[in-house]
Amino acid sequence: MFQISPLFDLLPQPAFPGQMMQQTVQLYQDDAFFRLAHEKARRRSHLTGIFSGKRPAAVHISNNLRHLAPIDAGVEHQYLARGYFQESDPQQFAEKCARLRHCIVIVNNNDAHAGGDATGYKAFYNACPDTLFVVWDWDNHHWLELSSVLAAHSDLYVPTHQENLYLLSRYNANITEAVAAGVSQWTRDFLRERQDAMVASQRSDAPLGMHIPYAPFQYRNRVVATLQSRYPSIGFSSHQFHERSAEEKFGEWIAHKLHLIVPVLNDVPIRLFDALATGGIPLIPDSLRFTHWLNDAHVEDFLCYSADDILHPQAMVERGCEMFDRHGEAGIRRRAGYALQQHHGDARVGMILNAVARLYGSVWKH
């Protein structure tokens, strides 16, 4: 009745998964990775001696995370300027290093490189043996050239996605489970103050789904283009989206009941949480149905779509709008409140600092 095996037999490169696994296993048996692990263990012991049972002098947070703050922190937190690690002046470099001494520095991967080159950040890491560097890597699902560098040059490596964790653990044994990116384009106060605006907004039935096109991810681009032919509010945007004001972006998100989420691979995109935080219902692929990040969500606060829904989306969109309308104001407030409590980046920063405390014994809460 269903031609699964004939279609499976037509898939390209059937030996590829096994070959990829064999090559990965073979590479990471090399003793060079043990020598790296031993040196990192020595650095960890040194940092434990500095931070165990003590509060850091400060928690520094890199620029891409400037809308986030640790909740109930008992230590001062500061934000690093954009391009902080791209420092060519020796005196300025030394002064910056001095300011970071005995501090915890949380670095988003987007702040640790310039055009894919992490030389500047590596220089700080190597020059600051008394500083505890945490890298929160939002691209470990696909940008492994950079991820491997950042894993090796961090004292706690925090991947955002579940992909490639074994591989990256060979560059740094001090690796957490995946910590999904949380809402970061709006502060908690910004969203809390606009709950009434979310409820009052006249929302379109057409799903919003503007995605930045990435050439390597042709399947994702085809999904977006296919649905764009039915809904003009779905399509492609540019990186200039990030230059718009918080208010402008907020106004766009609350103008729609539904939000299409198309991952580049099978990652948990940040826009899933942005949709909930602005009171909307995210439309997510079937492959994310069982992500533990939604275990506590109301069963009708998200909707999954299949390959058939991509080709024939009308029924899915109608069902999503019916769910939105039926739950009304209570649903909007429930989704926004849930995201604000569970999935804002502030909560993620707390998770990261808890991991630092568990590993190094540092104290950061009141």
C-alpha positions as CSV (number, residue, x, y, z in Angstrom):
1,M,0.0,0.0,0.0
2,F,2.8,2.4,0.9
3,Q,6.0,2.3,-1.1
4,I,8.5,2.8,1.7
5,S,11.2,0.3,0.7
6,P,11.3,1.2,-3.0
7,L,11.7,4.9,-2.1
8,F,14.3,4.1,0.6
9,D,16.3,2.1,-2.0
10,L,16.4,5.2,-4.2
11,L,18.0,7.4,-1.5
12,P,21.5,8.6,-2.5
13,Q,24.8,7.3,-0.9
14,P,23.4,4.5,1.2
15,A,26.8,3.8,2.7
16,F,27.4,7.4,3.8
17,P,26.1,7.2,7.4
18,G,28.3,4.2,8.2
19,Q,31.3,5.7,6.5
20,M,30.8,9.0,8.4
21,M,30.6,7.2,11.7
22,Q,33.7,5.1,11.0
23,Q,35.8,8.1,10.0
24,T,34.6,10.0,13.1
25,V,35.5,7.2,15.5
26,Q,38.9,6.6,13.8
27,L,39.9,10.2,14.0
28,Y,39.1,10.7,17.7
29,Q,41.2,7.7,18.9
30,D,44.4,9.8,18.3
31,D,46.5,10.5,21.4
32,A,46.7,14.2,20.5
33,F,43.1,14.6,21.8
34,F,44.2,13.0,25.2
35,R,47.2,15.5,25.4
36,L,44.7,18.3,24.8
37,A,42.4,16.9,27.5
38,H,45.2,16.6,30.0
39,E,46.3,20.3,29.5
40,K,42.7,21.4,29.9
41,A,42.4,19.3,33.1
42,R,45.4,21.2,34.4
43,R,43.7,24.6,33.6
44,R,40.5,23.4,35.2
45,S,42.3,22.6,38.4
46,H,43.9,26.0,38.4
47,L,40.6,27.7,38.0
48,T,38.9,25.6,40.6
49,G,41.5,26.8,43.1
50,I,40.5,30.4,42.2
51,F,36.7,30.1,42.1
52,S,35.7,27.3,44.4
53,G,33.6,28.6,47.3
54,K,33.9,32.2,46.1
55,R,32.0,34.7,44.1
56,P,33.6,35.9,40.8
57,A,34.7,39.5,40.7
58,A,32.0,39.9,38.0
59,V,30.1,38.0,35.3
60,H,30.8,39.5,31.9
61,I,28.3,38.8,29.1
62,S,29.2,39.2,25.4
63,N,27.4,41.7,23.2
64,N,25.1,39.3,21.3
65,L,23.6,38.4,24.7
66,R,23.2,42.1,25.8
67,H,19.4,41.7,26.5
68,L,20.0,38.9,29.0
69,A,20.8,39.0,32.7
70,P,21.1,36.3,35.3
71,I,18.0,36.2,37.5
72,D,18.6,36.6,41.3
73,A,22.3,37.0,40.8
74,G,24.4,37.9,43.8
75,V,27.3,39.2,41.7
76,E,27.7,42.2,39.4
77,H,27.1,41.5,35.7
78,Q,28.4,43.6,32.8
79,Y,28.2,43.6,29.1
80,L,31.2,43.5,26.8
81,A,31.3,45.9,23.9
82,R,30.8,44.6,20.3
83,G,34.1,43.4,18.9
84,Y,35.7,43.2,22.4
85,F,37.9,40.3,21.4
86,Q,39.2,42.0,18.2
87,E,41.9,44.0,19.9
88,S,45.1,44.9,18.0
89,D,46.6,47.5,20.5
90,P,48.9,45.7,23.0
91,Q,48.2,48.1,25.8
92,Q,44.4,48.0,25.3
93,F,44.7,44.2,25.1
94,A,46.5,44.0,28.4
95,E,44.0,46.4,30.1
96,K,41.1,44.3,28.9
97,C,42.7,41.1,30.2
98,A,43.3,42.7,33.6
99,R,39.6,43.7,33.8
100,L,38.6,40.1,33.2
101,R,40.8,38.6,35.9
102,H,38.9,36.4,38.4
103,C,35.7,36.9,36.4
104,I,33.4,34.6,34.6
105,V,32.9,35.5,30.9
106,I,30.0,34.1,29.0
107,V,30.7,34.3,25.3
108,N,28.2,33.7,22.5
109,N,29.9,32.1,19.5
110,N,28.8,35.1,17.3
111,D,31.0,37.4,19.5
112,A,34.0,35.1,19.4
113,H,35.0,35.4,15.7
114,A,35.4,37.9,12.9
115,G,34.3,36.4,9.6
116,G,34.9,32.9,11.0
117,D,38.3,33.8,12.4
118,A,38.5,33.3,16.2
119,T,42.2,34.4,16.5
120,G,41.3,37.4,18.6
121,Y,39.2,35.4,21.1
122,K,41.9,32.7,21.3
123,A,44.5,35.3,22.2
124,F,42.3,36.4,25.2
125,Y,41.7,32.8,26.3
126,N,45.4,32.0,26.3
127,A,46.4,35.3,27.9
128,C,43.9,35.1,30.8
129,P,44.6,31.9,32.8
130,D,42.7,33.4,35.8
131,T,39.5,34.0,33.9
132,L,36.8,31.4,33.5
133,F,35.5,31.4,29.9
134,V,32.2,29.9,29.0
135,V,31.2,29.6,25.4
136,W,27.5,29.3,24.5
137,D,27.6,28.0,21.0
138,W,24.5,28.6,18.9
139,D,25.8,26.9,15.8
140,N,27.3,23.6,16.9
141,H,24.8,21.8,14.7
142,H,26.5,22.8,11.5
143,W,29.6,25.2,11.9
144,L,32.0,22.6,13.3
145,E,35.1,24.3,12.0
146,L,34.4,27.1,14.5
147,S,32.7,25.0,17.2
148,S,35.8,22.8,17.6
149,V,38.0,25.8,18.1
150,L,35.6,27.3,20.7
151,A,35.2,24.0,22.5
152,A,38.9,23.7,22.9
153,H,39.3,27.4,24.0
154,S,36.7,27.4,26.7
155,D,36.5,26.3,30.3
156,L,32.9,25.2,30.0
157,Y,31.5,24.6,26.6
158,V,27.7,24.9,26.3
159,P,26.3,23.6,23.0
160,T,22.9,24.8,22.0
161,H,21.9,21.8,19.9
162,Q,22.0,18.1,20.6
163,E,24.0,17.3,17.4
164,N,27.7,16.5,17.4
165,L,28.1,16.3,21.2
166,Y,30.4,13.3,21.1
167,L,32.6,14.9,18.5
168,L,32.9,18.2,20.5
169,S,33.5,16.4,23.8
170,R,36.8,15.3,22.3
171,Y,37.9,18.9,22.2
172,N,36.6,19.7,25.7
173,A,35.4,17.2,28.3
174,N,33.8,20.1,30.2
175,I,30.7,20.1,28.0
176,T,27.1,20.4,29.1
177,E,24.0,18.9,27.6
178,A,22.4,21.1,25.0
179,V,21.1,24.4,26.3
180,A,18.7,25.7,23.7
181,A,18.9,29.4,22.8
182,G,16.2,31.3,24.6
183,V,14.4,34.5,23.8
184,S,17.1,37.2,23.4
185,Q,15.9,39.9,21.2
186,W,13.7,41.4,23.9
187,T,14.4,41.8,27.6
188,R,12.0,40.2,30.2
189,D,10.8,43.6,31.3
190,F,10.1,44.6,27.7
191,L,7.8,41.5,27.2
192,R,6.2,41.7,30.6
193,E,5.2,45.3,30.0
194,R,3.6,44.5,26.7
195,Q,1.3,41.6,27.7
196,D,-1.8,43.8,27.1
197,A,-0.5,44.8,23.7
198,M,-0.2,41.1,22.8
199,V,-3.8,40.5,23.7
200,A,-5.1,43.7,22.0
201,S,-3.3,43.1,18.7
202,Q,-5.5,42.3,15.7
203,R,-3.7,39.2,14.3
204,S,-3.7,37.8,10.8
205,D,-4.7,34.2,10.1
206,A,-1.8,33.9,7.7
207,P,1.3,32.5,9.4
208,L,4.4,34.6,9.7
209,G,7.6,32.9,8.6
210,M,10.4,35.1,7.4
211,H,13.7,33.1,7.3
212,I,17.2,34.1,6.4
213,P,18.2,32.0,3.4
214,Y,21.4,29.9,3.8
215,A,22.8,28.4,0.7
216,P,23.9,25.1,2.1
217,F,20.4,24.3,3.5
218,Q,18.5,23.8,0.3
219,Y,15.8,21.6,1.8
220,R,14.9,24.3,4.3
221,N,14.9,26.9,1.5
222,R,12.6,24.8,-0.6
223,V,10.2,24.4,2.3
224,V,10.0,28.1,2.8
225,A,9.7,28.8,-0.9
226,T,6.9,26.2,-1.2
227,L,4.8,27.8,1.6
228,Q,5.7,31.3,0.4
229,S,3.7,30.6,-2.8
230,R,0.6,30.2,-0.6
231,Y,1.3,32.8,2.1
232,P,3.2,36.0,1.3
233,S,3.9,36.5,5.0
234,I,6.3,33.5,4.7
235,G,9.5,34.1,2.8
236,F,13.1,35.2,3.0
237,S,14.6,38.1,5.0
238,S,18.1,39.4,5.4
239,H,20.5,40.0,8.3
240,Q,19.2,43.6,8.3
241,F,16.3,42.2,10.3
242,H,18.6,42.2,13.4
243,E,19.1,46.0,12.9
244,R,15.5,46.8,13.4
245,S,14.3,48.2,16.8
246,A,12.9,45.9,19.4
247,E,9.5,47.6,19.1
248,E,9.4,47.1,15.3
249,K,10.2,43.4,15.6
250,F,7.7,43.0,18.4
251,G,5.0,44.6,16.3
252,E,5.6,42.2,13.5
253,W,5.5,39.1,15.7
254,I,2.2,40.1,17.5
255,A,0.5,40.7,14.1
256,H,0.1,37.0,13.5
257,K,-1.6,34.1,15.2
258,L,0.8,31.5,13.8
259,H,4.5,31.3,13.2
260,L,6.2,28.9,10.8
261,I,9.4,27.4,12.2
262,V,11.7,25.7,9.7
263,P,15.0,24.5,11.2
264,V,18.2,24.4,9.1
265,L,18.7,20.8,10.2
266,N,16.7,19.3,13.1
267,D,17.7,22.0,15.6
268,V,15.4,23.8,18.0
269,P,15.4,27.3,16.6
270,I,15.2,30.4,18.8
271,R,12.2,31.6,16.8
272,L,10.1,28.8,18.4
273,F,10.5,30.5,21.7
274,D,10.0,34.0,20.2
275,A,6.7,32.8,18.8
276,L,5.5,31.7,22.3
277,A,6.9,34.7,24.0
278,T,4.8,37.0,21.8
279,G,1.6,34.9,22.4
280,G,1.5,33.1,19.1
281,I,1.4,29.4,18.2
282,P,4.6,28.0,16.6
283,L,4.2,25.6,13.7
284,I,7.1,23.1,14.1
285,P,8.1,20.0,12.1
286,D,7.1,16.6,13.2
287,S,10.7,15.8,14.0
288,L,10.6,18.3,16.9
289,R,7.3,17.0,18.4
290,F,9.1,15.2,21.3
291,T,11.8,17.8,22.1
292,H,12.0,18.0,25.8
293,W,12.1,21.8,25.6
294,L,8.3,21.6,25.1
295,N,7.5,18.9,27.6
296,D,5.9,21.5,29.9
297,A,4.0,23.4,27.2
298,H,0.2,23.2,26.9
299,V,-0.6,20.5,24.3
300,E,-2.4,23.1,22.1
301,D,0.3,25.8,22.4
302,F,2.2,24.4,19.4
303,L,1.3,22.5,16.3
304,C,3.4,20.0,14.3
305,Y,3.4,19.8,10.5
306,S,4.3,16.9,8.2
307,A,5.7,16.7,4.7
308,D,2.1,16.5,3.4
309,D,1.3,19.8,5.3
310,I,4.1,21.5,3.4
311,L,2.4,20.6,0.1
312,H,-1.1,21.1,1.4
313,P,-1.0,23.6,4.3
314,Q,-4.5,25.0,4.4
315,A,-5.9,22.4,6.9
316,M,-2.9,22.9,9.2
317,V,-3.3,26.7,9.1
318,E,-7.0,26.5,9.7
319,R,-6.5,24.2,12.7
320,G,-3.9,26.4,14.2
321,C,-6.1,29.5,13.9
322,E,-9.0,27.6,15.4
323,M,-6.8,26.6,18.4
324,F,-5.6,30.3,18.8
325,D,-9.2,31.6,18.6
326,R,-10.6,29.0,20.9
327,H,-8.1,29.7,23.7
328,G,-8.3,33.5,23.1
329,E,-6.8,35.9,25.6
330,A,-6.1,33.1,28.1
331,G,-4.1,31.3,25.5
332,I,-2.0,34.3,24.6
333,R,-1.2,35.1,28.2
334,R,-0.5,31.4,29.0
335,R,2.0,31.1,26.1
336,A,3.7,34.4,26.8
337,G,3.9,33.7,30.5
338,Y,5.3,30.2,29.9
339,A,8.0,31.4,27.5
340,L,8.9,34.3,29.8
341,Q,9.4,31.9,32.7
342,Q,10.9,28.9,31.0
343,H,12.4,30.0,27.8
344,H,13.8,33.5,28.1
345,G,17.5,33.8,27.7
346,D,17.7,35.0,31.3
347,A,16.7,31.5,32.5
348,R,19.3,29.9,30.1
349,V,22.0,32.2,31.6
350,G,21.0,30.9,35.0
351,M,21.3,27.3,33.8
352,I,24.8,28.0,32.5
353,L,25.9,29.7,35.7
354,N,24.5,26.7,37.7
355,A,26.7,24.4,35.5
356,V,29.7,26.6,36.2
357,A,29.0,26.4,39.9
358,R,28.7,22.6,39.7
359,L,32.0,22.2,37.9
360,Y,34.1,24.9,39.5
361,G,32.3,25.4,42.9
362,S,31.8,29.1,42.2
363,V,29.0,31.1,44.0
364,W,26.8,33.4,42.0
365,K,23.3,33.5,43.6
366,H,22.2,35.6,46.5
